[in-house]
Amino acid sequence: MLGLFGVMALVSAASMLVLREPMRVALALVTSMSSLGAVYGLMGVHFIAAFQVLIYVGAVMVFMVYVIMLLEVKEAPGSKRFSRFVVPGFIAGALLTAVLGVSVLRSGTGRAPVATGEVFGLVPFSSAFLTQYWLEFELTTVFLVGAIVAALAVVNVSRRRQG
């Protein structure tokens, strides 16, 4: 089951890159986040799974869908399928994946810690997060900020072309 939800998260995340309609992209993001919540739950990290579903799927996605509906984003006829930023985006994504893969291989286990036999609590999670996994967290935040800047750049370029 863990592999099934992992594959579903990856497929829905990849589909966000190729879908054109904003509402479909948002639904793919909801599917990806829900699948990640299921992965966390199956790994035994129920605290994080609950936050994934409640905060990201529940609150953030409701806000994003509201904004999409409020803006009424329409696609211009005859517009290109992909932006010129697709190739640099794929290169940056491949580099991020390589860096994260190297850091997982260097950790020695190749797997994330799973709460087996011991009770999972906030203190052990915080300790492990701030001592062992801080680099992965910081790389993810840099990647997300870059994605936001790229999205704003694409919106500004398309608005300048439209007038």
Backbone as CSV, one residue per row, in Angstrom:
resi,resn,N_x,N_y,N_z,CA_x,CA_y,CA_z,C_x,C_y,C_z
1,MET,0.823,-1.206,0.000,0.000,0.000,0.000,0.863,1.265,0.000
2,LEU,1.987,1.197,0.708,2.860,2.363,0.786,3.358,2.752,-0.607
3,GLY,3.750,1.751,-1.387,4.221,2.015,-2.742,3.126,2.567,-3.639
4,LEU,1.900,2.075,-3.467,0.786,2.555,-4.263,0.528,4.035,-4.024
5,PHE,0.509,4.442,-2.752,0.290,5.856,-2.446,1.487,6.707,-2.862
6,GLY,2.692,6.150,-2.782,3.869,6.874,-3.247,3.825,7.134,-4.741
7,VAL,3.447,6.110,-5.503,3.330,6.267,-6.954,2.206,7.246,-7.286
8,MET,1.104,7.157,-6.554,-0.004,8.078,-6.804,0.425,9.524,-6.519
9,ALA,1.212,9.739,-5.475,1.705,11.085,-5.173,2.623,11.583,-6.290
10,LEU,3.505,10.718,-6.785,4.414,11.123,-7.856,3.677,11.405,-9.163
11,VAL,2.709,10.565,-9.509,1.969,10.765,-10.759,1.151,12.052,-10.702
12,SER,0.495,12.287,-9.570,-0.301,13.514,-9.480,0.595,14.754,-9.427
13,ALA,1.779,14.639,-8.821,2.707,15.774,-8.820,3.233,16.044,-10.223
14,ALA,3.520,14.987,-10.982,3.989,15.182,-12.361,2.876,15.726,-13.243
15,SER,1.642,15.331,-12.977,0.538,15.831,-13.799,0.300,17.324,-13.569
16,MET,0.717,17.848,-12.426,0.585,19.283,-12.199,1.442,20.085,-13.169
17,LEU,2.508,19.473,-13.682,3.391,20.178,-14.604,2.840,20.246,-16.019
18,VAL,1.966,19.329,-16.388,1.511,19.287,-17.774,0.053,19.707,-17.945
19,LEU,-0.721,19.761,-16.892,-2.110,20.187,-17.016,-2.181,21.682,-17.282
20,ARG,-3.177,22.089,-18.033,-3.294,23.491,-18.411,-4.307,24.254,-17.578
21,GLU,-5.408,23.633,-17.223,-6.460,24.324,-16.485,-6.070,24.428,-15.012
22,PRO,-6.160,25.616,-14.423,-5.746,25.808,-13.031,-6.528,24.951,-12.027
23,MET,-7.804,24.737,-12.276,-8.597,23.949,-11.343,-8.163,22.486,-11.367
24,ARG,-7.810,21.966,-12.527,-7.317,20.590,-12.611,-5.956,20.456,-11.936
25,VAL,-5.134,21.473,-12.062,-3.842,21.465,-11.375,-4.057,21.447,-9.861
26,ALA,-5.020,22.238,-9.394,-5.320,22.257,-7.958,-5.829,20.896,-7.484
27,LEU,-6.654,20.241,-8.276,-7.135,18.912,-7.897,-6.008,17.877,-7.907
28,ALA,-5.072,18.014,-8.839,-3.906,17.127,-8.828,-3.060,17.376,-7.587
29,LEU,-2.955,18.631,-7.168,-2.219,18.951,-5.945,-2.913,18.382,-4.714
30,VAL,-4.241,18.437,-4.685,-4.994,17.831,-3.578,-4.734,16.327,-3.537
31,THR,-4.736,15.687,-4.700,-4.461,14.249,-4.753,-3.054,13.939,-4.268
32,SER,-2.095,14.742,-4.681,-0.711,14.528,-4.256,-0.566,14.693,-2.748
33,MET,-1.154,15.751,-2.205,-1.047,15.977,-0.757,-1.796,14.916,0.050
34,SER,-2.941,14.472,-0.445,-3.668,13.412,0.244,-2.883,12.107,0.216
35,SER,-2.242,11.821,-0.921,-1.421,10.616,-1.015,-0.232,10.685,-0.063
36,LEU,0.364,11.863,0.052,1.466,12.013,1.011,0.986,11.822,2.440
37,GLY,-0.215,12.307,2.744,-0.787,12.066,4.063,-0.968,10.583,4.320
38,ALA,-1.410,9.847,3.312,-1.556,8.396,3.458,-0.199,7.724,3.647
39,VAL,0.815,8.192,2.921,2.165,7.631,3.086,2.652,7.852,4.515
40,TYR,2.471,9.067,5.032,2.880,9.348,6.405,2.123,8.475,7.392
41,GLY,0.830,8.302,7.166,0.034,7.467,8.055,0.490,6.023,8.036
42,LEU,0.792,5.490,6.845,1.245,4.110,6.746,2.645,3.922,7.322
43,MET,3.428,4.991,7.351,4.760,4.893,7.955,4.700,4.963,9.477
44,GLY,3.532,5.258,10.016,3.379,5.316,11.461,3.575,6.696,12.050
45,VAL,3.684,7.707,11.218,3.881,9.072,11.682,2.526,9.781,11.583
46,HIS,1.619,9.397,12.455,0.244,9.861,12.382,0.103,11.351,12.678
47,PHE,0.979,11.888,13.493,0.949,13.311,13.818,1.147,14.151,12.552
48,ILE,2.154,13.800,11.762,2.438,14.537,10.532,1.361,14.265,9.493
49,ALA,0.846,13.038,9.437,-0.222,12.707,8.487,-1.459,13.554,8.752
50,ALA,-1.792,13.717,10.019,-2.961,14.536,10.359,-2.748,15.989,9.966
51,PHE,-1.562,16.521,10.222,-1.284,17.897,9.823,-1.273,18.050,8.311
52,GLN,-0.754,17.052,7.600,-0.741,17.105,6.132,-2.159,17.226,5.595
53,VAL,-3.049,16.422,6.122,-4.421,16.437,5.612,-5.177,17.669,6.101
54,LEU,-5.061,17.982,7.379,-5.841,19.089,7.928,-5.373,20.448,7.416
55,ILE,-4.073,20.673,7.457,-3.570,22.004,7.106,-3.443,22.172,5.595
56,TYR,-2.722,21.271,4.938,-2.461,21.470,3.515,-3.674,21.163,2.659
57,VAL,-4.251,19.988,2.828,-5.390,19.632,1.989,-6.615,20.443,2.398
58,GLY,-6.838,20.579,3.686,-8.030,21.272,4.149,-7.971,22.770,3.974
59,ALA,-7.010,23.406,4.592,-6.995,24.872,4.632,-6.346,25.504,3.408
60,VAL,-5.132,25.092,3.081,-4.391,25.740,1.998,-5.075,25.517,0.654
61,MET,-5.525,24.302,0.396,-6.140,24.035,-0.897,-7.501,24.711,-1.037
62,VAL,-8.241,24.831,0.040,-9.499,25.578,-0.036,-9.203,27.027,-0.409
63,PHE,-8.189,27.602,0.171,-7.800,28.968,-0.165,-7.364,29.077,-1.621
64,MET,-6.544,28.131,-2.093,-6.058,28.187,-3.467,-7.196,28.025,-4.474
65,VAL,-8.111,27.109,-4.201,-9.255,26.928,-5.097,-10.123,28.186,-5.103
66,TYR,-10.279,28.800,-3.954,-11.037,30.054,-3.876,-10.383,31.137,-4.728
67,VAL,-9.072,31.263,-4.662,-8.363,32.272,-5.450,-8.478,31.963,-6.935
68,ILE,-8.356,30.700,-7.310,-8.492,30.327,-8.720,-9.880,30.695,-9.225
69,MET,-10.898,30.399,-8.430,-12.256,30.722,-8.846,-12.483,32.231,-8.874
70,LEU,-11.850,32.949,-7.954,-12.014,34.391,-7.890,-11.358,35.084,-9.079
71,LEU,-10.199,34.618,-9.492,-9.469,35.248,-10.586,-10.018,34.894,-11.959
72,GLU,-10.740,33.805,-12.066,-11.290,33.347,-13.341,-10.211,33.340,-14.421
73,VAL,-9.175,32.558,-14.210,-8.055,32.495,-15.139,-8.517,31.847,-16.437
74,LYS,-8.351,32.570,-17.511,-8.711,32.066,-18.842,-7.441,31.954,-19.668
75,GLU,-7.398,30.934,-20.495,-6.235,30.764,-21.351,-6.483,31.446,-22.683
76,ALA,-5.499,32.174,-23.148,-5.628,32.871,-24.424,-5.577,31.864,-25.564
77,PRO,-6.443,32.039,-26.576,-6.398,31.112,-27.715,-5.086,31.272,-28.472
78,GLY,-4.533,30.153,-28.886,-3.284,30.183,-29.638,-2.046,30.315,-28.774
79,SER,-2.188,30.208,-27.465,-1.009,30.326,-26.603,-0.202,29.031,-26.635
80,LYS,1.069,29.164,-26.341,1.955,28.003,-26.358,1.609,27.058,-25.219
81,ARG,1.865,25.778,-25.435,1.550,24.755,-24.426,2.439,24.903,-23.197
82,PHE,3.726,25.145,-23.417,4.657,25.250,-22.309,5.392,26.575,-22.366
83,SER,5.846,27.014,-21.218,6.612,28.242,-21.122,8.070,27.975,-21.483
84,ARG,8.816,29.023,-21.679,10.251,28.859,-21.941,11.004,28.457,-20.674
85,PHE,10.325,28.503,-19.535,10.949,28.143,-18.266,10.823,26.653,-17.949
86,VAL,10.226,25.861,-18.837,10.035,24.442,-18.565,11.368,23.710,-18.497
87,VAL,12.242,23.935,-19.460,13.535,23.234,-19.479,14.377,23.613,-18.264
88,PRO,14.537,24.907,-17.924,15.282,25.221,-16.700,14.605,24.650,-15.447
89,GLY,13.283,24.589,-15.454,12.575,24.013,-14.314,12.860,22.531,-14.153
90,PHE,12.850,21.805,-15.267,13.166,20.376,-15.200,14.616,20.150,-14.774
91,ILE,15.523,20.990,-15.239,16.928,20.865,-14.830,17.075,21.125,-13.333
92,ALA,16.409,22.179,-12.840,16.467,22.477,-11.404,15.834,21.355,-10.591
93,GLY,14.739,20.795,-11.073,14.102,19.670,-10.378,15.002,18.442,-10.345
94,ALA,15.685,18.179,-11.461,16.610,17.045,-11.495,17.775,17.260,-10.535
95,LEU,18.291,18.488,-10.479,19.375,18.784,-9.541,18.916,18.630,-8.092
96,LEU,17.709,19.113,-7.789,17.174,18.964,-6.432,16.998,17.500,-6.080
97,THR,16.478,16.712,-7.018,16.311,15.286,-6.780,17.662,14.608,-6.558
98,ALA,18.662,14.992,-7.321,19.995,14.412,-7.153,20.579,14.761,-5.788
99,VAL,20.441,16.019,-5.379,20.975,16.433,-4.072,20.268,15.692,-2.942
100,LEU,18.939,15.595,-3.027,18.203,14.869,-1.993,18.547,13.383,-2.007
101,GLY,18.741,12.805,-3.202,19.123,11.397,-3.290,20.490,11.139,-2.679
102,VAL,21.439,12.034,-2.947,22.777,11.888,-2.360,22.714,12.007,-0.842
103,SER,21.903,12.928,-0.337,21.811,13.087,1.116,21.150,11.872,1.765
104,VAL,20.188,11.251,1.081,19.575,10.029,1.624,20.575,8.887,1.607
105,LEU,21.360,8.768,0.532,22.359,7.702,0.468,23.467,7.901,1.494
106,ARG,23.814,9.138,1.779,24.836,9.412,2.792,24.362,9.125,4.206
107,SER,23.034,9.150,4.405,22.521,8.900,5.755,22.754,7.455,6.178
108,GLY,23.000,6.582,5.214,23.344,5.206,5.559,22.183,4.240,5.490
109,THR,20.999,4.651,5.872,19.882,3.717,5.898,19.123,3.710,4.591
110,GLY,19.051,4.839,3.918,18.297,4.924,2.689,16.800,5.022,2.905
111,ARG,16.385,5.091,4.159,14.957,5.184,4.479,14.753,6.240,5.550
112,ALA,13.578,6.782,5.563,13.220,7.728,6.621,12.949,6.953,7.895
113,PRO,13.173,7.559,9.063,12.917,6.836,10.305,11.429,6.554,10.468
114,VAL,11.128,5.331,10.869,9.749,4.920,11.082,9.596,4.566,12.549
115,ALA,8.495,5.022,13.134,8.241,4.731,14.547,7.815,3.278,14.683
116,THR,8.746,2.414,14.993,8.425,0.994,15.173,8.703,0.612,16.608
117,GLY,7.692,0.212,17.287,7.866,-0.266,18.658,7.879,0.827,19.697
118,GLU,8.342,1.998,19.362,8.376,3.067,20.339,7.274,4.073,20.033
119,VAL,6.838,4.764,21.041,5.770,5.721,20.877,6.345,6.978,20.227
120,PHE,5.693,7.418,19.167,6.138,8.622,18.475,5.669,9.840,19.244
121,GLY,6.574,10.767,19.457,6.227,11.983,20.168,6.810,13.194,19.486
122,LEU,6.424,14.330,19.975,6.865,15.578,19.365,8.340,15.857,19.650
123,VAL,8.818,15.510,20.821,10.212,15.784,21.183,11.188,14.964,20.335
124,PRO,10.993,13.632,20.177,11.922,12.903,19.303,11.863,13.372,17.845
125,PHE,10.655,13.697,17.395,10.526,14.206,16.026,11.284,15.521,15.867
126,SER,11.090,16.445,16.795,11.758,17.749,16.713,13.260,17.599,16.782
127,SER,13.726,16.720,17.652,15.160,16.503,17.790,15.757,15.945,16.500
128,ALA,15.124,14.933,15.929,15.624,14.351,14.683,15.521,15.346,13.535
129,PHE,14.443,16.099,13.504,14.229,17.054,12.421,15.282,18.148,12.435
130,LEU,15.605,18.665,13.610,16.540,19.790,13.696,18.001,19.366,13.690
131,THR,18.282,18.084,13.909,19.678,17.648,13.911,20.057,16.881,12.649
132,GLN,19.163,16.024,12.157,19.523,15.161,11.033,18.971,15.638,9.693
133,TYR,17.787,16.233,9.691,17.098,16.494,8.431,16.938,17.974,8.122
134,TRP,17.739,18.828,8.707,17.590,20.258,8.485,17.990,20.647,7.067
135,LEU,18.990,19.993,6.477,19.436,20.339,5.129,18.343,20.051,4.100
136,GLU,17.695,18.900,4.213,16.616,18.563,3.281,15.471,19.557,3.407
137,PHE,15.170,19.961,4.635,14.098,20.930,4.849,14.450,22.267,4.215
138,GLU,15.667,22.735,4.410,16.082,24.017,3.841,16.112,23.969,2.319
139,LEU,16.570,22.850,1.741,16.557,22.714,0.283,15.133,22.751,-0.259
140,THR,14.207,22.134,0.464,12.815,22.152,0.029,12.247,23.558,0.092
141,THR,12.567,24.315,1.138,12.045,25.681,1.225,12.629,26.565,0.123
142,VAL,13.894,26.383,-0.203,14.498,27.154,-1.290,13.826,26.790,-2.613
143,PHE,13.561,25.504,-2.817,12.887,25.056,-4.032,11.487,25.655,-4.132
144,LEU,10.755,25.702,-3.027,9.405,26.264,-3.046,9.427,27.774,-3.308
145,VAL,10.374,28.487,-2.732,10.487,29.924,-3.006,10.824,30.146,-4.475
146,GLY,11.715,29.330,-5.013,12.035,29.429,-6.438,10.831,29.150,-7.318
147,ALA,10.008,28.191,-6.922,8.797,27.881,-7.690,7.819,29.048,-7.659
148,ILE,7.708,29.708,-6.520,6.817,30.868,-6.427,7.328,32.007,-7.302
149,VAL,8.628,32.262,-7.270,9.202,33.323,-8.108,9.016,32.992,-9.586
150,ALA,9.214,31.727,-9.962,9.036,31.326,-11.356,7.581,31.479,-11.786
151,ALA,6.641,31.119,-10.913,5.224,31.272,-11.252,4.869,32.734,-11.452
152,LEU,5.383,33.608,-10.580,5.121,35.035,-10.744,5.738,35.579,-12.022
153,ALA,6.919,35.091,-12.374,7.560,35.539,-13.614,6.752,35.099,-14.825
154,VAL,6.254,33.885,-14.813,5.453,33.394,-15.935,4.164,34.198,-16.059
155,VAL,3.526,34.506,-14.940,2.295,35.297,-14.981,2.574,36.692,-15.518
156,ASN,3.672,37.303,-15.082,4.010,38.647,-15.568,4.333,38.647,-17.053
157,VAL,5.024,37.627,-17.544,5.359,37.558,-18.968,4.092,37.394,-19.790
158,SER,3.183,36.529,-19.348,1.957,36.323,-20.117,1.053,37.553,-20.060
159,ARG,1.051,38.286,-18.967,0.222,39.503,-18.877,0.780,40.595,-19.775
160,ARG,2.101,40.691,-19.887,2.702,41.694,-20.781,2.375,41.401,-22.237
161,ARG,2.327,40.118,-22.591,2.008,39.745,-23.974,0.559,40.041,-24.317
162,GLN,-0.326,39.901,-23.324,-1.746,40.104,-23.577,-2.115,41.585,-23.607
163,GLY,-1.285,42.403,-23.069,-1.562,43.828,-23.148,-1.608,44.410,-21.830
